[in-house]
Structures are given as C-alpha cells and as structure tokens.
Amino acid sequence: MKKIKISIYAAILMVIVSVSCKKEGSYTLTETPPLDFKSYYNGLTVTFANQTKDATGITWDFGDKTSTVTGDSVEHVYSSTGNYLISMTGTVEGQPWTMHTVLRVDKPSVVKLDDNSFADWAGVTYPDFQLQGTDHVIRGKVDYDANYVYIFLEYGTAGTDGLATLDGAIMDLYMDTDNSLSTGFSSSLGADLLYEGNIPTGWFDFFTFLGTDQSQWSWDGPKSISNAIVMGYAEEVTDTVRMEFGLSRDALKINKDVFAFQLVLNYSDWSAEAGSLSKDNDTRIEVRMDKQDK
C-alpha cells in the first residue's frame, strides 16, 4: 500500500487590485493613489485592512449604501452576495486620495484545504456539484467561495499499468473563465485557459487560447500564473487516488456568475486517456455562483 499525504496551508486572503482611481483636487487619469489594502473573507463577513504606511484618516465606503466607516482595520457584514464598488479614502503626506475597486462577495465554503482530510466534502450537498466520471475516473465534487473554486477528484489506477498514479497522471483542465461559448476552444466548451500537468508534484503549465477559430488547436504558452492553484490533501491507497485543490478566482479571473470547465486525466506517458470528470455524461461542468446554502 502506498500512501501520500500533501498539505499546503493557504491564507484565505485576496489582495484587492485597483480598477479605477482618482486623486482629490488636481489629478490625471494615469495617477495611481498610494493606497493599498487587503480583504479577508468569512462568507458575507469581510475584514478590510489598510496596508498603506503612514496613511491617516482612513475611511471606507462598502458599496452597499451603508454608512462609511473610519479605521485602519474594519469589519463589514454584507446582506447578500454580489459585486460591490469599494472606496478607500486616506491622507498620505498631506494629500487626500481615494481608491476605488470592485469586490466580489460570495457564500462561505465548508471545504478546508489545510485539514489533512476529505471529511469536509460531505457538507457539499448541491446535487449539481456532485459529479460522475468516465473510465477510471470515479467521481468528483466542486464548491466555491469568494477566494477559490474547489475541486475534489477520485479515480482508480487498477489496469493502468502504473501510468495513472497520484504523482504521475497528467491532468488537462480546460476552463471557460468568461462565461461565453463563442470564445475559446470548441463551441461546446469555450475554453479560454488550459492547465496541463500534475498538481500534487507542483508541475503544471498554463496556455491561453489564441485566434477566433474554435475548431483549431491554437494555444499560447506554456506560461506560469502565480498562486493560481492551491493543493490540499491527497492520498493514494491501494488502487485509489483522491485529491483536492483550489483554483484561485483572483489569479485566474474567475469573476463571472458561471465558471465552466472540463477535466481530463491522461496516462503519464500520454499513451491513453484515463478518464474525465463530467456531469450527467456531459463534458461541460458548470459552477453557478448562485448557491446560498450547502
């Protein structure tokens, strides 16, 4: 029996990037305010923490028509999920500045990537998030929160001649990140981004789709995307492999109401396809960001 345990602790945080900004008084559109903050999520509860040295008089507008709040680190509870325009105002070296950015607030997830267990996945009960597989792929589940899309995968290695092991199988993960079937690879999937590699060993590359002909295999890469995938727990026991990982919504720009993907497992020598993860025998798996409960 071979058993591998992999656990990487991931801080559940997202660095908010400014999408538009202004300086009070005289300013130009190319100026970037010297303000920065981090946000920490716990479902609808978000903590905002100022990261700007020597900034004073920090105030926050949470974008939900509630009153502004003053403080370097503040906590706010949203009444519903959605996109909110956050405004952070502060004074740096005597000049007042305001930074605006769009914040995505989503439901919490029961999935924890640092608990050395798959037990938490029992709490993911959405029927459309419980997936079946083909060939050696047995089953899977998905979930999400404001930080990640989480994926659980289980597959069998019996009959693969050792070519579909935990640290050897090659995964192709096709991702439709813009929720449009008219862009990306193939009209049935619309994949804008392709991940290829072995997640447990940390070997993987990303490719972006080029051109307008969806029938053509046209990708730009390989390239790296920092902090795009966070590995959780993984094990290989007898002839069964199980793993969990998170796709960073921030790094991969998964900010639409629907995220679709297709996951294919290949033998380590590329001689055959070991199977795929699907929903109702369809290759396109849709994660709809409209779930409020488990």
HUMO-V420708 format. One record per residue. N is the residue number from 1. RES is the residue in one small letter. D_LAST is the distance of its C-alpha to the last C-alpha in whole Angstrom. Layout:
n->{N,N}
res->{RES,RES}
d_last->{D_LAST,D_LAST}
//
This chain:
n->{1,2,3,4,5,6,7,8,9,10,11,12,13,14,15,16,17,18,19,20,21,22,23,24,25,26,27,28,29,30,31,32,33,34,35,36,37,38,39,40,41,42,43,44,45,46,47,48,49,50,51,52,53,54,55,56,57,58,59,60,61,62,63,64,65,66,67,68,69,70,71,72,73,74,75,76,77,78,79,80,81,82,83,84,85,86,87,88,89,90,91,92,93,94,95,96,97,98,99,100,101,102,103,104,105,106,107,108,109,110,111,112,113,114,115,116,117,118,119,120,121,122,123,124,125,126,127,128,129,130,131,132,133,134,135,136,137,138,139,140,141,142,143,144,145,146,147,148,149,150,151,152,153,154,155,156,157,158,159,160,161,162,163,164,165,166,167,168,169,170,171,172,173,174,175,176,177,178,179,180,181,182,183,184,185,186,187,188,189,190,191,192,193,194,195,196,197,198,199,200,201,202,203,204,205,206,207,208,209,210,211,212,213,214,215,216,217,218,219,220,221,222,223,224,225,226,227,228,229,230,231,232,233,234,235,236,237,238,239,240,241,242,243,244,245,246,247,248,249,250,251,252,253,254,255,256,257,258,259,260,261,262,263,264,265,266,267,268,269,270,271,272,273,274,275,276,277,278,279,280,281,282,283,284,285,286,287,288,289,290,291,292,293,294}
res->{m,k,k,i,k,i,s,i,y,a,a,i,l,m,v,i,v,s,v,s,c,k,k,e,g,s,y,t,l,t,e,t,p,p,l,d,f,k,s,y,y,n,g,l,t,v,t,f,a,n,q,t,k,d,a,t,g,i,t,w,d,f,g,d,k,t,s,t,v,t,g,d,s,v,e,h,v,y,s,s,t,g,n,y,l,i,s,m,t,g,t,v,e,g,q,p,w,t,m,h,t,v,l,r,v,d,k,p,s,v,v,k,l,d,d,n,s,f,a,d,w,a,g,v,t,y,p,d,f,q,l,q,g,t,d,h,v,i,r,g,k,v,d,y,d,a,n,y,v,y,i,f,l,e,y,g,t,a,g,t,d,g,l,a,t,l,d,g,a,i,m,d,l,y,m,d,t,d,n,s,l,s,t,g,f,s,s,s,l,g,a,d,l,l,y,e,g,n,i,p,t,g,w,f,d,f,f,t,f,l,g,t,d,q,s,q,w,s,w,d,g,p,k,s,i,s,n,a,i,v,m,g,y,a,e,e,v,t,d,t,v,r,m,e,f,g,l,s,r,d,a,l,k,i,n,k,d,v,f,a,f,q,l,v,l,n,y,s,d,w,s,a,e,a,g,s,l,s,k,d,n,d,t,r,i,e,v,r,m,d,k,q,d,k}
d_last->{34,33,30,29,27,26,24,24,23,22,22,19,21,23,26,27,29,32,32,35,37,40,43,44,48,49,47,46,43,44,43,40,40,40,36,33,30,27,23,21,17,15,12,14,17,20,23,26,29,32,33,37,40,42,40,41,40,36,34,31,30,26,27,25,28,28,31,32,32,34,34,33,30,28,24,23,19,19,18,16,15,18,21,23,27,28,31,33,36,39,42,44,47,48,46,43,41,37,35,32,29,26,22,19,16,13,9,9,8,8,11,14,17,20,19,21,18,16,14,11,10,10,6,5,6,6,10,12,10,12,15,19,22,26,29,28,24,22,19,16,12,11,9,10,11,15,16,15,14,13,15,15,19,21,24,27,31,33,36,35,38,37,36,32,31,29,31,33,31,31,28,28,25,26,24,24,23,25,23,27,28,31,31,31,32,32,31,28,26,28,27,29,28,29,28,30,30,29,26,27,31,30,32,31,32,31,33,33,34,37,39,38,39,36,38,39,38,38,36,37,37,36,35,33,30,30,26,25,23,22,22,20,21,23,25,28,29,31,30,27,25,22,20,18,18,17,19,20,19,22,25,24,24,20,20,20,17,17,18,19,21,23,23,26,28,31,34,35,39,37,39,36,33,31,28,25,21,20,18,20,24,23,24,22,18,16,14,13,12,11,8,7,4,0}
//
